[in-house]
Amino acid sequence: MVDLHFLNVQQPHWEQAFAKNNEMFGESPSEAAIRAADIFKVHGQERILELGAGQGRDTLFFARNGFQVHVLDYTKEGTERIRQKAKEEGLSDRIAVIEHDVRKPFLLPSGSFDACYSHMLYCMALTTDELVALNNHVRQVLRPGGYNIYTVRHKGDAHYGQGVHRGEDLYEVGGFIVHFFDRAKVEALTDGYEFIDVHEFEEGGLPRKLYQVSLEKRRVE
């Protein structure tokens, strides 16, 4: 059983973390963003929805590389930081930022994006039911043939099974709750999509072990 109280108090925890460190994840783009950008370019996908952008290291990378980026993030600290960076770099015309909790439906037109990108958003404090709903929200705003590329920490990660168990495959380590994935969970989140691939990679000093999942919205549903 999932303890929803602890999942619901993650937002202020992230606010505090971002307030204490303006560059919590550094300024360089993630390996995941670099790989996603190459995929988007191959498929001519220019209008990108980014979910859970944090402080914008990947957002700025996409904008610098010619993409139009629309960001949804539920932290005030994160969204304000991204707007500030975009203004400083003269990229405000390429970056739109909205403070929004992705557990709620997106207030965006259907079929309005070429692709969606998120780095470790799917493995945040979200229940399986919330992940299913999130994947449906993404599919709704993608055009047919649009890509949904997301990353998650998987069960081969050193933190899996550590800390405090919060239900399902959710574990709290250092105050942050992570939902760890296996291949079965990846495959379960493909309704309305064509499964493209799973790329395994590592990030950070632990290192964190991740999947990068690529899905394509079905052209005919």
N, C-alpha and C positions, 0 to 999 in steps of 0.2 A: 504494500500500500504506500502511495506517495504522500509525503508530508507537505501539503500545499503551503503551509505557513512559511516554511523555510525557503521555498521557491519564490514566494511573493516578496520577500524582503531582499532579494538580490539586487534590485535596482538601486536603492540607496547605497548599498555596498560598493557598486561600481562607480556611483557618483563620487563617493569619498576617495576611492582609489585614483580616479582621473584627476580630482582636485589636488591630490598630493603629488602627482607626477604628470606633468604636461606631455611627456613622451614615454608613456608606460611601455609601449611595445617598440620604441625606437622610431626613427624617421624613414628608414629604408623600406621599400615595399617587400611584402612577403613573397616567398617562392611561389605560393599558391596564386597570388595576383599576377605574377609574371607569366606563369603558365596559362592562366585563364585569359589574359590579354591576347596571347598568341592564338588561342582557340577562337576567341571572338573575332579577331582580324581575319582568320581563314574563312569564317562563315559570314563576313560582312556585317557583323553585329556591332552597332555603334551606340545605341541608346541603352544604357546599363542601369539596372536597379541594384543598389548595394544595401544589404541588410546588416545591421549591427556593425557599423563601420568604426566604432571605437573613437580614436582621435584622428583618423583619416589618413594613415600612411598609405593604404592601398587606394583610397579615393583620389588622393593627389596624383598618384602614379597613373591611374586610368585617365584622369583629366589631362595630364601632361602629354599623354600618348594619343590625344585626339578624341577620346570618348566623351559623350555626354553622360554624366553620372547623377543619378537621383538617389539620395541617401535617406534611409529610415533607421533611426537609432533612438532608444528610449532614455538616454541620458542627456540632461541639459548641458553638463560639462563637455561631453563629447561633441554634441552638435554645434555648440558655440565655438569650440576649438577648430572644428573643420571649417566653419564660416570664416574665422579669422585667418586661417592658413590660406584659404582660397582667395581671400581679398589681398593678402600680402603677395601672393604669386600671380595676381592678375587673372585668376581662373574662375572668378565668380560666375561668369557667363556659362561655364561648363559644369558647374556643380550646384545642385539644389539640395537643401538639407531640411528634413522635417523630423521633429521629435515625435516618435510614435512607438508604441509597444506592439511588436509584431505578433503577439498573441491575439490581437484584434484584427478584424478585416482591414485591408488596405483601402484607403480612400483615394484610389487611383483608377483611371479608366481601364476597362478590359482591353487586353491586347495592345497595350501602349508601350511595351518594352521589347527590345530585341533579345535581351538576356538578363539574368539575375545572378549576382555573385554574393557569396557570404563566406567569411573566413571564421570558422569555429562558432558561428551563431547557432547552428543546429545542435551543437553539443553543450549549449548553455542549460540553464535550469528550466527545461521544457519537458513536460510529460510526453509519452508516446502519442496520446490523443492530440495534444497541442502541436506536435510535429506533423501529424497527418493534416490538421487544419492549416498549418503554415504552408505546407507543400501545395495545398489546394489554393491558398491565397496567391502564391507565386504563380502557379499555373494560369490562374485567371487573368493576371496582368501581362502575361507573356503573349506575344503573337504566335500563331502556329509555326512550329519549327524553331521557336526560340529556345535558348539553352538556360538551364538552371545548374550552376556550378557551385557546389558548397563543400566545405571541409569539416571534418569531425575528428575528434580523438577516438581511437579504437581500443579494443580490449587488450591489445598487446602493449599498451602504454603502461609505464611503471606506476602511475597513480591509480590504475584501475583496481578496485577493491580496497583501496586505502582510505583513511579518514573516516568520516561518518556517513553511513548508508542512509540515503534519503528516499529509498523506494526505487523500484525498477532497476535500471543500471545507473542511477544517479548517486554520486559520491561527493561529499563536501571535503575539500582539502584547502587549508589556509583561508577559510571563509568563502571560497568560491565553489559553487556546485557545478559539476561536469556530468553530462549525460554521455556515457561511453557507448560506442556503436560496435556491432559486429556485422558481418556480411548479410546476415538474415535481416537485420534492421534496415540496411541500405536497400535491399531488394523489396522490403515491405513498403518503402516510400517511393513507389514508382507509378502509382495510379495516375493515368492520363499522360504518362511520359513514355518515351522510348529510352531504355537504359543504354548509355553509350560506353562508359567505362568507370573503373575505380583505379586511381593512381595512389600508390602508397609512398609516403615521404616522412621525413623527420624535421623537427624545428625546435630551436632553443637548446638550452644547456642540459636539460634532463637526460635525453631529449624527449620532447613530446612526439608521440607516434600517431600519424594521421592518415586518413583517407581523403582524397579529393575526388568527389563524385560528380560526374557529368551526366545530365539528363536532357533530353530534347522533348519539348512539348509536341504531342502528336498533332500531325497536320490535319487529320480527320478523326474526330472523336465520335 
